[in-house]
Structures are given as C-alpha cells and as structure tokens.
Amino acid sequence: MINFNIPPFTGRELEYIEEAVKNRKLCGDGPFTKRCNRFLEELTGATKALLTTSCTHATEMAAMLCDVGPGDEVIMPSYTFVSTADAFVLRGARAVFVDIHPETMNMDERLVEQAITESTKAIVPVHYAGVCCEMDEINRIARKHRLMVVEDAAQAILSEYKGKAAGTLGDFGCYSFHETKNLSMGEGGALLIKDAKYVERAEIIREKGTNRSKFFRGEIDKYTWVDAGSSYLPSELNAAYLWAQLEIARQIIDDRMASWNYYREALRDLADDGRIELPFIPEGCRHNAHMFFIKARDLEERTALIRFLKENGIGAVFHYVPLHSSEAGVRLGRFSGEDRYTTRESERLVRLPLYYGMGNAVEQVSAAVHEFYSAAR
Ligand SMILES: *Cc1c(COP(=O)(O)O)cnc(C)c1O
C-alpha cells in the first residue's frame, strides 16, 4: 500500500516535545515557538513571523489587519481550498473569484483588474503546488488601486519568486504546517508580516485582544484587553514538533524534490505522446516540490485512473471542487468573467503520492501510471 501522504517525521520530534514538557511551559510563545518564529524570519526575510494555530487562522488575522469588513470584496481564485475564502467571508466580505492559468492552476493576473470594484479591499493570490503567482503584476495592480495583498502561501514554504521567499511578496503571507504540508506541526501555520506598523496589532489579535506580548517583554507592567482578538497561539508541544522539521527543512524539500523530478522524468514520454499533462514551472519561480499532479484527458479518464491506482494499492487524490460552484460559494461569492479553465482543468487533475522519505514508492507509482496508459483505452 502506498499512501497518498505520510506526515513528515525527522526523528527528533519526541525529544523536543519532551523538552517542552520538562520546561513546564506548554502554552504558546515559549522557547520553541520563539525559535520557530525567528527561524522563519531569517529564512524568509519577513519583518515578523508569528506561529499560529493554522494557516486558516493566519489568514483570518490578515483579514482583520486589512480591516476587511461587511460589504468589502476580496479577489481570489475559485480553484483553491475553502480557507482562502473563509477567512474573509467570516468578516462579512464577499469572495470575488477569477479564472486560473491552466498550466500552473494559479490565478490569472490578467483577469484581476477587471474584477476590481469600488468595494474591493484585497487580492489573495494562492501559490498552488508551491509555485508562485505572477506577483510583480499582482502587486502593481494592488498599488495602482490601493489594495492589500494577502498571499495564501499555505503550500509554499521555501518557494521563491524572483529570488524572494513566498509569503514575503505581499503585505501578509500565510503558511500552513498542517500534516499534509511539506513541514508540519499537526495543525498549525504562520503569519508573515512585511510592514512593521502591523506587528503590534497582530500580536494583540493573536493574544485574545490583549497586550500580553508586550507584558511578557517587560514593556508594560500589567496586561489588559485593548482590541478585538482571538486565540491564535499554538501550544509549545506543536511548536516543538515543528522545530524538528525546520532544523532540516532544506533536506526535507530536497528529498521531496528528488521524487518530484523522478515523476517528471518517468512520465515525460506520456506527456510527449499527448496522453497526459505535467506541471509547468514558470521562469523565475523556484518551487518546493509540494505536489506532483498530472492531468488526464477528462473527468472520466481521471476517475478511471484514480480507481486503477487504488486497485493497485496506491492512494491518488483529486481536489478542489471550485469554490464558486460549491454551496457556500454560490451564496458568499461571485465569479468575475468567464470560467474557461477553473472547472474544466480541476476535473482533469490527479495528485500522485508525494511525501518525505517515499523512496522507491515513486518508481512503483510511475510504473502503475504507465500501466494504466499502456492498456488499450
Ligand atoms: C492547506 C491549505 C490551507 C489551510 O491550511 P490550514 O493550516 O489547514 O488552515 C489554506 N489554503 C491552501 C491553499 C491550502 O493548501
């Protein structure tokens, strides 16, 4: 049996969790959380990085820091995970969906400007599969129309766009450390902040609307309720697990990249014959091997392929149901322009197993895909 995903485990997680337990410091912002924050700042060049309880929560924080509220509109792809929209509709905003580039499945930056109205507050590019959107153009549009840019960089830790870290390209960047992502803490994420003027309010929102962070730094002698906020601070136990991964983050990405490259070479002939399509990495993008997908001819062929792989003990999956056609999306959003690619391409896409330390499994999966396509169909 080859699983679709196995959460990363590097070997030192239990040691660090034990250390956190012995520190008698289990709530948030202890030594491990601080170490992770600092590591992320050094890795990315972000002014501030704050671990959060999830990427969804980091995006909620970004929505609050952008002062998104009822009546506002936020532009994003329809081809994304629900959290991208949730964080903003939770504040009363409307999601405005635009179509994607079929090669990368990223939001088509050429369609953003036509989606802008008087009510638009922010643009939310999603770096699908750890491949960055065309951020120069998105940032140009945002500056011109005075909009905020929140990167959903859930899948993009250690990815780069023109030499800069994903998550530092807009005003805010949101990472996920869910167990399905390259680096994990079970459930968790991080908010990256570019402009120092947002740091204090971010700390307050993350600490239930209190200035407790300032108190712990000794800047004030008691802490109090100063703003609306929530509880977005992960436990030290989760941060300890993450620290073991961050320590060897590059090694984890390199291992995944070896599998990613193997898939691409092994399946190239099927692509050359026009049977399938492979991922495309635009110039200037350095990806993090988060995902290897192929595209079948259509929904019917994809269903047959996933079934065939399953019969051969291989877990391959598809995603996403486009948000604009989902029950909530119909109510809470609208599609701007024409859905040329979102629905059609999402129905063709299959994600193959990819995880840290998958070893020879990548060869077995590639062979099974070949077998499927060599049978007369
Ligand atoms: C995983 C993911 C999220 C949500 O991350 P959580 O940490 O589970 O909240 C959001 N957006 C995208 C694109 C994702 O892949």
The ligand as an SDF file (V2000), in Angstrom:
LIG
                    3D

 15 15  0  0  0  0  0  0  0  0999 V2000
   -3.7700   23.6320    3.4490 C   0  0  0  0  0  0  0  0  0  0  0  0
   -4.2760   24.8920    2.8640 C   0  0  0  0  0  0  0  0  0  0  0  0
   -4.9150   25.8630    3.6350 C   0  0  0  0  0  0  0  0  0  0  0  0
   -5.3180   25.6430    5.0740 C   0  0  0  0  0  0  0  0  0  0  0  0
   -4.2770   25.3930    5.9330 O   0  0  0  0  0  0  0  0  0  0  0  0
   -4.6130   25.0310    7.4570 P   0  0  0  0  0  0  0  0  0  0  0  0
   -3.2820   25.1570    8.1320 O   0  0  0  0  0  0  0  0  0  0  0  0
   -5.1390   23.6410    7.4720 O   0  0  0  0  0  0  0  0  0  0  0  0
   -5.5800   26.0200    7.9590 O   0  0  0  0  0  0  0  0  0  0  0  0
   -5.2740   27.0530    3.0420 C   0  0  0  0  0  0  0  0  0  0  0  0
   -5.0410   27.2870    1.7410 N   0  0  0  0  0  0  0  0  0  0  0  0
   -4.4450   26.3720    0.9510 C   0  0  0  0  0  0  0  0  0  0  0  0
   -4.2050   26.6990   -0.4780 C   0  0  0  0  0  0  0  0  0  0  0  0
   -4.0570   25.1400    1.4860 C   0  0  0  0  0  0  0  0  0  0  0  0
   -3.4800   24.2310    0.6930 O   0  0  0  0  0  0  0  0  0  0  0  0
  1  2  1  0
  2  3  1  0
  2 14  2  0
  3  4  1  0
  3 10  2  0
  4  5  1  0
  5  6  1  0
  6  7  2  0
  6  8  1  0
  6  9  1  0
 10 11  1  0
 11 12  2  0
 12 13  1  0
 12 14  1  0
 14 15  1  0
M  END
$$$$
